[in-house]
Amino acid sequence: MTACPAEFIVLAEKLADAARPVVRKYFRTPVAVDDKADASPVTIADREVEAAMRAILTAEVPGHGILGEEHGRENCDAEYVWVLDPIDGTAAFITGKPSFGTLISLARNGKPILGLIDQAFTSERWLGAAGRPTTLNGQPARVRVCPDLAHAYAFTTAPELFCEKTRPAWDRIAARCKRPRYGCDCYAYALLSSGFCDLVVEAGLKPYDFAALVPVIEGAGGIMTDWSGKPLTIHSDGKVCAAGDARLHAEALGVLNQ
């Protein structure tokens, strides 16, 4: 894959820098919570963070598209599309749990080529981009070796987020892995990229939930695909499997598709 242009990496960091003070302003404060049409929660923090990032993109790359969780789609047929999740893990955010993150991705012709996970409260930033290794606060981040499910610490955000058709697949993973873990939202993928867990399996995600995670995982030496093993694009169906070890990834796909 062609390397991500350096100026877009700088721009992604600028977006994250703009998001951080807004996130910190509202975290662990009594913000009002609204329920969206799909019953997921949203706060003023979600809306203000995305608005701040979109304003920068509109000013600096007006020809690019934007796909955001809170403020919708704009010019998404463009070659370059920015995919934004201002607070991935809003349920964690409103309950004071620092496992949420701001997700920023740039897709070229649908394929994520840049991803950033920013945890404003802990001042942690994972950055992955095509053509360069993933970093955590500027230092190399690397997945760890884990050859099989029997040795794997496997994350998903919550079992109840699977639907009736996909829940049995997660249950098989949970039964065969060394330790199933829950409740980390995007932070689980960040931990995987830094070698603290081995596998993340989820379903029902939207592009803004997973696009930023792909370059971070891949740049750290891991692999992240859909459940059929195909590369993820912003048009994928939202079933994802991320692993630090290709052998574990292959075994997990086999279990998911039994």
C-alpha positions in Angstrom: 0.0 0.0 0.0 1.2 3.5 -0.8 2.5 5.3 2.3 0.1 7.8 3.9 1.2 11.4 3.0 3.0 13.0 5.9 0.9 16.1 5.9 -2.2 14.1 6.6 -0.5 12.5 9.6 0.2 16.0 10.9 -3.4 17.0 10.2 -4.7 14.0 12.2 -2.7 15.0 15.2 -4.1 18.5 14.9 -7.6 17.1 15.0 -6.7 15.1 18.1 -5.1 18.1 19.7 -8.4 20.0 19.2 -10.5 17.2 20.6 -8.5 16.7 23.8 -9.5 19.9 25.7 -13.2 19.4 24.9 -13.1 15.8 26.1 -11.3 16.8 29.3 -13.8 19.6 29.9 -16.7 17.2 30.1 -15.3 14.0 31.4 -16.5 13.1 34.9 -18.8 16.1 35.0 -22.7 15.8 35.2 -23.4 16.1 31.5 -26.9 15.5 30.1 -27.2 12.2 28.1 -29.6 11.8 25.2 -30.5 8.5 23.5 -30.2 8.3 19.7 -32.6 6.4 17.5 -30.6 3.2 18.0 -30.8 3.7 21.8 -27.0 4.5 22.0 -26.1 7.4 24.3 -24.8 10.8 23.1 -23.6 13.9 25.0 -22.7 17.4 24.3 -19.0 16.3 24.4 -19.6 13.9 21.4 -21.2 16.7 19.4 -18.7 19.4 20.3 -15.6 17.2 19.7 -16.8 16.2 16.2 -17.8 19.8 15.3 -14.3 21.0 16.3 -12.6 18.4 14.1 -15.0 18.9 11.1 -14.3 22.7 11.2 -10.6 22.0 10.9 -11.1 19.6 8.0 -13.4 21.9 6.2 -10.8 24.7 6.4 -7.7 22.7 5.5 -8.9 19.9 3.1 -12.2 21.1 1.7 -12.1 18.5 -1.1 -12.0 15.6 1.3 -15.0 13.7 2.5 -16.1 13.4 6.1 -18.0 10.5 7.8 -18.8 11.3 11.4 -20.9 9.5 14.0 -22.7 12.6 15.2 -22.9 15.0 12.2 -23.2 12.6 9.3 -21.8 12.2 5.8 -20.3 14.8 3.5 -18.7 14.2 0.1 -18.1 10.6 0.9 -17.5 9.7 -2.8 -14.2 11.6 -2.6 -10.8 9.8 -2.9 -10.0 10.7 0.7 -12.6 10.4 3.4 -12.0 11.3 7.1 -13.8 8.9 9.5 -14.5 10.4 12.9 -15.8 9.0 16.2 -15.5 11.8 18.7 -16.0 9.6 21.7 -15.9 5.9 21.0 -17.3 4.4 24.2 -19.8 7.0 25.2 -21.3 4.6 27.8 -17.8 4.4 29.4 -17.4 8.2 29.2 -20.7 9.0 31.0 -19.9 6.5 33.7 -16.5 7.9 34.4 -14.5 4.9 33.0 -11.4 6.0 31.0 -11.7 3.2 28.3 -13.2 5.5 25.7 -11.2 7.3 23.0 -11.4 9.7 20.1 -11.0 7.8 16.8 -9.7 9.5 13.7 -9.1 7.8 10.4 -8.3 8.7 6.9 -9.5 6.3 4.1 -8.3 6.4 0.6 -10.8 4.9 -1.9 -12.5 3.2 1.1 -9.4 1.6 2.6 -8.1 3.0 6.0 -4.5 4.3 5.5 -4.3 6.3 8.8 -5.6 5.7 12.2 -5.4 7.5 15.6 -6.7 6.5 19.0 -6.5 9.3 21.5 -7.3 8.8 25.2 -7.5 12.4 26.4 -7.8 11.6 30.2 -4.7 9.4 30.3 -2.8 11.4 27.6 -2.2 8.4 25.5 -2.1 8.5 21.7 -1.7 5.6 19.4 -0.9 6.5 15.8 -0.8 4.1 12.8 -0.3 4.9 9.2 0.5 3.0 6.0 4.2 3.0 5.4 5.3 3.6 9.1 5.2 1.7 12.4 2.6 2.3 15.0 3.6 4.5 17.9 2.3 5.3 21.4 3.1 8.8 22.3 5.9 8.8 19.8 7.5 5.5 20.9 7.2 2.2 19.0 4.1 0.0 19.9 4.3 -3.7 19.1 1.9 -6.7 19.4 3.0 -9.8 21.3 3.4 -13.4 20.2 0.4 -15.7 21.0 0.1 -18.8 18.9 -3.4 -20.0 19.7 -6.7 -19.4 21.5 -5.7 -21.6 24.5 -3.1 -18.9 25.5 -5.1 -15.8 24.4 -6.6 -13.0 26.4 -9.6 -12.1 24.2 -11.6 -8.9 24.4 -15.0 -7.8 23.3 -16.9 -4.7 24.6 -19.9 -6.6 25.8 -21.5 -10.0 24.9 -25.0 -8.4 24.7 -23.8 -6.2 21.8 -23.8 -9.3 19.6 -27.1 -10.1 17.8 -28.8 -13.5 18.0 -26.9 -14.7 14.9 -23.4 -13.6 16.0 -23.5 -14.2 19.7 -22.8 -18.0 19.4 -19.6 -17.2 17.5 -18.3 -15.0 20.4 -19.4 -17.7 22.9 -17.2 -20.2 21.1 -14.2 -17.8 21.3 -14.9 -17.1 25.0 -15.0 -20.9 25.8 -11.7 -21.7 24.0 -9.5 -18.7 24.9 -7.5 -18.5 28.1 -9.4 -15.5 29.5 -12.3 -13.5 28.0 -12.2 -9.8 29.0 -14.9 -7.2 28.6 -15.7 -3.4 28.7 -12.8 -1.7 26.9 -14.4 -0.3 23.7 -11.6 1.0 21.4 -9.1 0.8 24.2 -8.9 -3.0 23.8 -7.4 -2.5 20.3 -4.9 0.0 21.7 -3.9 -2.6 24.4 -3.6 -5.2 21.7 -1.3 -3.0 19.6 0.9 -2.5 22.7 1.2 -6.2 23.5 -1.1 -6.4 26.5 -3.8 -8.7 25.0 -4.1 -10.9 22.0 -7.5 -10.9 20.3 -10.5 -8.6 19.9 -13.7 -9.8 18.3 -16.8 -7.7 17.7 -19.8 -7.4 15.5 -22.3 -4.7 14.5 -19.7 -2.0 14.3 -20.0 1.1 12.1 -17.1 2.5 10.0 -16.3 5.1 12.5 -16.0 2.4 15.2 -13.3 0.4 13.4 -11.6 2.4 10.6 -9.1 4.1 12.8 -8.2 0.8 14.5 -7.0 -1.0 11.3 -3.8 1.0 10.6 -2.9 1.0 14.4 -3.1 -2.8 14.6 -1.4 -3.4 11.3 1.4 -0.9 12.0 2.1 -2.7 15.3 2.5 -6.0 13.5 -1.0 -7.4 14.0 -3.8 -8.3 11.6 -7.4 -7.0 11.5 -10.0 -8.2 9.1 -13.7 -9.0 8.8 -14.8 -12.5 9.9 -14.2 -13.9 6.5 -10.6 -12.8 6.5 -11.1 -10.0 4.0 -9.5 -6.6 4.4 -11.7 -4.0 6.2 -13.0 -1.0 4.3 -15.4 1.7 5.3 -18.0 -0.5 3.4 -17.4 -3.6 5.5 -20.3 -5.2 7.4 -19.0 -4.4 10.9 -17.9 -7.9 12.0 -14.2 -7.6 12.9 -11.4 -9.8 14.2 -8.1 -8.3 15.4 -5.1 -10.3 16.6 -1.5 -9.7 17.3 -0.4 -13.1 15.9 -1.4 -14.4 12.4 -1.7 -17.9 13.7 -4.2 -16.9 16.4 -6.1 -14.8 13.9 -6.5 -17.8 11.6 -7.6 -20.1 14.4 -10.1 -17.4 15.6 -11.6 -17.1 12.1 -12.1 -20.8 12.0 -13.9 -20.8 15.3 -16.1 -17.8 14.4 -17.2 -19.5 11.2 -18.0 -22.9 12.5 
